[in-house]
Amino acid sequence: MWRYILKRLFWLLVIILCVGVLIFSIMYFVPGDPVQILLSGESYTQEYYLEVKHSLGLDKGYFAQLGDYLYQTFIKFDFGTSYTSKVPVMQAIMERLPRTFLLGLFSILISAGIGIPLGVSAGLHRNGFQDQGLLIFAMIFISIPQFWLGLELMLLFSVKLHWLPTSGCATALAWIMPVICNSIGGIAMNARQSRAAVLETVRADFVTTARAKGVAEQKVIWKHMMPNALIPVINAVGNSFANMISGTVVIENLFAFPGIGQYVLNSMGSRDYPAIRACVLLLATFAAVVNLIVDLIYAHLDPRIKAQYIAYGARKKSRGGLAKS
């Protein structure tokens, strides 16, 4: 099992490094000059323009800038200073990160807490009204764009009813619409995944055997069926959490929610390279870490993966013993 963990940790580091190189390359080759955007609205000479460009390190070649970026980011753990606000990027991120994390956490709790029971109920009552209603619900809410749903919620609860504020996060009421908008698609996805897992497990041989032995139906469901059915659901919930955190750009900008998503989109408008690179790298790292944790939980719960790596370790030891002999 330790070999599996070390292997996944190694690939996690490789993925983070590749994401860093990729986002740097995209921002380097994308058209536009951040210095001109930074100096827009004021008159400046060519000498001053070159001086600002040199101070930001943008007068170097691609490989020189890439080397500086990789050294500062992965060796010194310094994301640099924002071009526009002159505030260290890490400081700005740390101010906004708790809000984005809580938004994603509340959303995944709601989506899993509602979606999984709905999917389990639909799977246990296949072709019943619960199943048919779930299929219609999932089809509708998976297809609805987040920004359209957010606008409709604002029109109803803010403009018409005046119940909820349209922006900010200062009060608990201000969190309601962003959380609903961010979790509604997850509810539908978790419900569909849970339903499919239950339907697959219902037809499994060990369930049929338990029923043939006369085991009570409730015991068959909760002791034999559900522990196995929820294994793939854990993977889906973990991926949903990562997607909710990474996908808060639309939600946070729609509701003027001061989190990482709003920060990165504002930075894109001003070509604030350090802020963009740091935010994208942070979100990618979070998604990779969540996937790693989910895979480790999955490997712990699934005996097939355990057996695979135990057998692999035994073969390695036997080969080593044969080589010594």
C-alpha positions as CSV (number, residue, x, y, z in Angstrom):
1,M,0.0,0.0,0.0
2,W,2.9,2.4,0.7
3,R,4.1,1.9,-2.8
4,Y,0.7,3.0,-4.1
5,I,0.8,6.1,-1.8
6,L,4.4,7.1,-2.8
7,K,3.5,6.6,-6.5
8,R,0.5,8.9,-6.3
9,L,2.5,11.5,-4.4
10,F,5.2,11.5,-7.1
11,W,2.6,12.0,-9.8
12,L,1.0,14.7,-7.7
13,L,4.2,16.7,-7.7
14,V,4.7,16.1,-11.5
15,I,1.1,17.3,-12.2
16,I,1.6,20.5,-10.1
17,L,4.9,21.2,-11.9
18,C,3.4,20.7,-15.3
19,V,0.5,23.0,-14.4
20,G,3.0,25.7,-13.4
21,V,4.9,25.4,-16.6
22,L,1.7,25.4,-18.7
23,I,0.0,28.4,-17.1
24,F,3.3,30.4,-17.3
25,S,3.6,29.5,-21.0
26,I,0.0,30.5,-21.8
27,M,0.4,33.8,-20.0
28,Y,3.7,34.5,-21.8
29,F,2.5,33.8,-25.3
30,V,-1.0,35.2,-25.0
31,P,-1.4,38.5,-26.9
32,G,-1.3,41.7,-24.9
33,D,1.2,43.8,-22.9
34,P,0.6,44.0,-19.1
35,V,2.8,47.1,-18.9
36,Q,0.6,49.0,-21.3
37,I,-2.5,48.0,-19.3
38,L,-0.8,49.0,-16.1
39,L,0.2,52.4,-17.4
40,S,-3.1,53.0,-19.2
41,G,-4.7,56.3,-18.3
42,E,-1.4,58.2,-17.8
43,S,1.1,59.7,-20.1
44,Y,4.6,58.1,-20.1
45,T,7.8,58.1,-22.0
46,Q,9.4,55.2,-23.7
47,E,12.2,55.2,-21.1
48,Y,9.7,55.0,-18.3
49,Y,7.9,52.2,-20.1
50,L,11.1,50.2,-20.4
51,E,12.0,50.9,-16.8
52,V,8.7,49.5,-15.6
53,K,9.0,46.5,-17.9
54,H,12.5,45.8,-16.5
55,S,11.4,46.2,-12.9
56,L,8.7,43.6,-13.5
57,G,11.2,41.2,-15.2
58,L,9.2,41.2,-18.4
59,D,12.1,42.3,-20.6
60,K,13.8,38.8,-20.4
61,G,13.3,35.9,-22.8
62,Y,10.9,33.0,-22.3
63,F,13.3,30.6,-20.7
64,A,14.9,33.2,-18.4
65,Q,11.4,34.2,-17.1
66,L,10.4,30.6,-16.8
67,G,13.4,29.8,-14.8
68,D,12.8,32.7,-12.5
69,Y,9.2,31.8,-12.1
70,L,9.9,28.1,-11.3
71,Y,12.6,29.1,-8.8
72,Q,10.5,31.7,-7.0
73,T,7.4,29.5,-6.9
74,F,8.7,26.0,-6.2
75,I,11.9,26.7,-4.4
76,K,11.3,29.9,-2.5
77,F,7.4,29.5,-2.4
78,D,7.0,33.1,-3.4
79,F,4.2,33.9,-5.8
80,G,5.4,37.5,-6.3
81,T,3.6,40.8,-5.9
82,S,0.5,41.9,-7.8
83,Y,1.1,44.3,-10.6
84,T,-2.0,46.4,-9.9
85,S,-2.5,46.4,-6.1
86,K,1.3,46.1,-5.2
87,V,0.2,43.6,-2.5
88,P,1.9,40.2,-2.2
89,V,-0.1,37.6,-4.0
90,M,0.0,35.1,-1.2
91,Q,-1.4,37.7,1.2
92,A,-4.3,38.5,-1.2
93,I,-5.0,34.8,-1.7
94,M,-5.0,34.0,2.0
95,E,-7.6,36.7,2.6
96,R,-9.9,35.2,0.0
97,L,-9.2,31.4,0.3
98,P,-11.3,30.7,3.4
99,R,-14.4,32.2,1.8
100,T,-13.9,30.1,-1.4
101,F,-13.2,27.0,0.6
102,L,-16.3,27.5,2.8
103,L,-18.4,28.1,-0.3
104,G,-17.2,24.8,-1.8
105,L,-17.6,23.0,1.5
106,F,-21.2,24.1,2.1
107,S,-22.0,23.3,-1.5
108,I,-20.6,19.7,-1.3
109,L,-22.3,19.0,2.0
110,I,-25.6,20.0,0.5
111,S,-25.1,18.2,-2.8
112,A,-23.9,15.0,-1.1
113,G,-26.4,15.2,1.7
114,I,-29.3,15.5,-0.7
115,G,-28.1,13.9,-3.8
116,I,-26.9,10.6,-2.4
117,P,-30.1,9.7,-0.4
118,L,-32.1,10.6,-3.5
119,G,-30.0,8.4,-5.7
120,V,-30.2,5.5,-3.2
121,S,-33.9,5.8,-2.9
122,A,-34.3,5.9,-6.7
123,G,-32.1,2.8,-7.1
124,L,-34.0,0.8,-4.5
125,H,-37.3,1.7,-6.2
126,R,-36.3,1.3,-9.8
127,N,-39.0,2.4,-12.3
128,G,-41.1,3.8,-9.4
129,F,-42.1,7.4,-9.1
130,Q,-39.0,8.2,-7.1
131,D,-36.8,6.9,-9.9
132,Q,-38.7,8.7,-12.7
133,G,-38.8,11.9,-10.7
134,L,-35.0,11.7,-10.1
135,L,-34.3,11.2,-13.7
136,I,-36.3,14.3,-14.7
137,F,-34.7,16.3,-11.9
138,A,-31.2,15.3,-12.8
139,M,-31.7,15.9,-16.5
140,I,-33.0,19.4,-15.9
141,F,-30.5,20.6,-13.3
142,I,-27.4,19.1,-14.9
143,S,-28.3,21.0,-18.1
144,I,-28.9,24.4,-16.4
145,P,-26.0,26.8,-16.7
146,Q,-24.8,28.2,-13.3
147,F,-24.9,31.8,-14.5
148,W,-28.5,31.6,-15.7
149,L,-29.6,29.9,-12.5
150,G,-27.9,32.6,-10.5
151,L,-29.5,35.4,-12.4
152,E,-32.9,33.8,-12.0
153,L,-32.4,33.5,-8.2
154,M,-31.4,37.1,-8.0
155,L,-34.4,38.3,-10.0
156,L,-36.7,36.2,-7.7
157,F,-35.3,36.5,-4.2
158,S,-33.5,39.9,-4.5
159,V,-35.4,42.0,-7.1
160,K,-38.9,40.7,-6.6
161,L,-39.2,39.5,-3.0
162,H,-36.3,41.5,-1.5
163,W,-35.4,38.6,0.8
164,L,-31.7,38.1,0.0
165,P,-28.8,40.5,-0.9
166,T,-27.4,40.3,-4.4
167,S,-23.8,40.5,-3.5
168,G,-21.1,40.2,-0.8
169,C,-20.6,37.7,2.1
170,A,-21.0,39.8,5.2
171,T,-24.2,38.1,6.4
172,A,-25.4,34.5,6.4
173,L,-28.2,35.5,4.0
174,A,-25.6,36.6,1.4
175,W,-24.3,33.0,1.3
176,I,-27.7,31.3,0.4
177,M,-27.9,32.0,-3.3
178,P,-24.2,31.3,-4.1
179,V,-24.4,28.0,-2.2
180,I,-27.6,27.0,-3.9
181,C,-26.3,27.9,-7.3
182,N,-23.0,26.1,-6.7
183,S,-24.6,22.9,-5.3
184,I,-27.7,22.3,-7.5
185,G,-25.7,20.6,-10.3
186,G,-23.8,18.5,-7.8
187,I,-27.0,17.3,-6.3
188,A,-28.1,16.0,-9.7
189,M,-24.7,14.4,-10.4
190,N,-24.4,12.7,-7.0
191,A,-28.0,11.4,-7.3
192,R,-27.3,9.9,-10.7
193,Q,-24.1,8.3,-9.6
194,S,-25.7,6.9,-6.4
195,R,-28.6,5.5,-8.4
196,A,-26.3,3.8,-10.9
197,A,-24.1,2.3,-8.1
198,V,-27.1,0.9,-6.3
199,L,-28.6,-0.6,-9.5
200,E,-25.3,-2.3,-10.2
201,T,-24.9,-3.6,-6.7
202,V,-28.5,-4.9,-6.6
203,R,-27.7,-7.4,-9.3
204,A,-24.4,-8.5,-7.7
205,D,-24.0,-12.2,-6.8
206,F,-23.3,-11.6,-3.1
207,V,-26.6,-9.7,-2.8
208,T,-28.5,-12.6,-4.5
209,T,-26.7,-15.1,-2.2
210,A,-27.6,-13.2,0.9
211,R,-31.3,-13.0,-0.1
212,A,-31.2,-16.8,-0.9
213,K,-30.0,-17.5,2.6
214,G,-33.0,-15.8,4.0
215,V,-31.2,-12.6,5.3
216,A,-33.7,-9.8,6.2
217,E,-34.1,-7.3,3.4
218,Q,-33.0,-4.3,5.5
219,K,-29.9,-6.2,6.5
220,V,-29.2,-7.0,2.9
221,I,-29.5,-3.4,1.9
222,W,-27.5,-1.7,4.7
223,K,-24.9,-4.4,5.5
224,H,-24.2,-6.0,2.1
225,M,-25.4,-3.6,-0.6
226,M,-24.7,-0.1,0.6
227,P,-21.0,-0.4,1.7
228,N,-20.2,-1.7,-1.8
229,A,-22.5,0.7,-3.7
230,L,-21.0,3.8,-2.0
231,I,-17.4,3.0,-3.0
232,P,-17.7,4.7,-6.5
233,V,-19.9,7.4,-5.0
234,I,-17.0,8.5,-2.8
235,N,-14.9,9.1,-6.0
236,A,-17.8,11.1,-7.5
237,V,-18.2,13.3,-4.3
238,G,-14.5,14.0,-4.2
239,N,-14.4,15.1,-7.8
240,S,-17.5,17.2,-7.3
241,F,-15.7,19.0,-4.4
242,A,-12.7,19.8,-6.5
243,N,-14.9,21.0,-9.4
244,M,-16.9,23.2,-7.0
245,I,-13.8,24.9,-5.7
246,S,-12.3,25.3,-9.1
247,G,-15.6,26.4,-10.7
248,T,-16.4,29.2,-8.3
249,V,-15.1,31.8,-10.8
250,V,-18.6,32.2,-12.3
251,I,-20.4,32.1,-9.0
252,E,-18.2,34.5,-7.2
253,N,-18.2,37.1,-10.0
254,L,-22.0,36.8,-10.5
255,F,-22.7,37.4,-6.8
256,A,-19.7,39.7,-6.2
257,F,-18.4,37.2,-3.7
258,P,-14.9,38.2,-2.6
259,G,-13.1,34.9,-3.1
260,I,-10.4,33.3,-5.3
261,G,-12.7,33.1,-8.3
262,Q,-13.4,36.8,-8.3
263,Y,-9.8,37.6,-7.7
264,V,-8.5,35.6,-10.6
265,L,-11.0,37.0,-13.1
266,N,-10.3,40.6,-12.1
267,S,-6.6,39.7,-12.5
268,M,-7.2,38.4,-16.0
269,G,-8.7,41.8,-17.0
270,S,-5.6,43.7,-15.9
271,R,-3.1,41.0,-17.0
272,D,-1.8,40.6,-13.5
273,Y,0.4,37.7,-14.3
274,P,1.6,36.8,-10.7
275,A,-2.0,36.7,-9.4
276,I,-3.3,34.7,-12.3
277,R,-0.5,32.1,-12.1
278,A,-0.8,31.8,-8.4
279,C,-4.6,31.3,-8.4
280,V,-4.6,28.8,-11.2
281,L,-1.7,26.8,-9.6
282,L,-3.5,26.9,-6.3
283,L,-6.8,25.7,-7.7
284,A,-5.1,23.0,-9.7
285,T,-3.1,21.9,-6.7
286,F,-6.3,21.7,-4.6
287,A,-8.0,19.6,-7.2
288,A,-5.0,17.2,-7.5
289,V,-4.8,16.9,-3.7
290,V,-8.5,16.1,-3.4
291,N,-8.3,13.5,-6.1
292,L,-5.3,12.0,-4.3
293,I,-7.2,11.8,-1.0
294,V,-10.2,10.2,-2.8
295,D,-8.0,7.7,-4.5
296,L,-6.4,6.7,-1.2
297,I,-9.8,6.3,0.4
298,Y,-11.0,4.3,-2.6
299,A,-7.9,2.1,-2.4
300,H,-8.5,1.5,1.3
301,L,-12.1,0.6,0.8
302,D,-11.8,-1.5,-2.3
303,P,-10.2,-4.9,-1.5
304,R,-9.3,-5.4,-5.2
305,I,-6.8,-2.5,-5.2
306,K,-5.4,-3.7,-1.8
307,A,-4.9,-7.2,-3.2
308,Q,-3.3,-5.8,-6.4
309,Y,-0.6,-3.9,-4.5
310,I,-0.1,-6.6,-1.9
311,A,0.5,-9.1,-4.7
312,Y,2.8,-6.7,-6.5
313,G,4.9,-6.2,-3.3
314,A,5.1,-10.0,-2.8
315,R,6.3,-10.5,-6.4
316,K,9.0,-7.8,-5.9
317,K,10.2,-9.5,-2.7
318,S,10.3,-12.9,-4.4
319,R,12.2,-11.5,-7.3
320,G,14.7,-9.9,-4.9
321,G,15.1,-13.2,-3.0
322,L,15.7,-15.1,-6.2
323,A,18.3,-12.6,-7.4
324,K,20.2,-12.9,-4.0
325,S,20.1,-16.7,-4.2
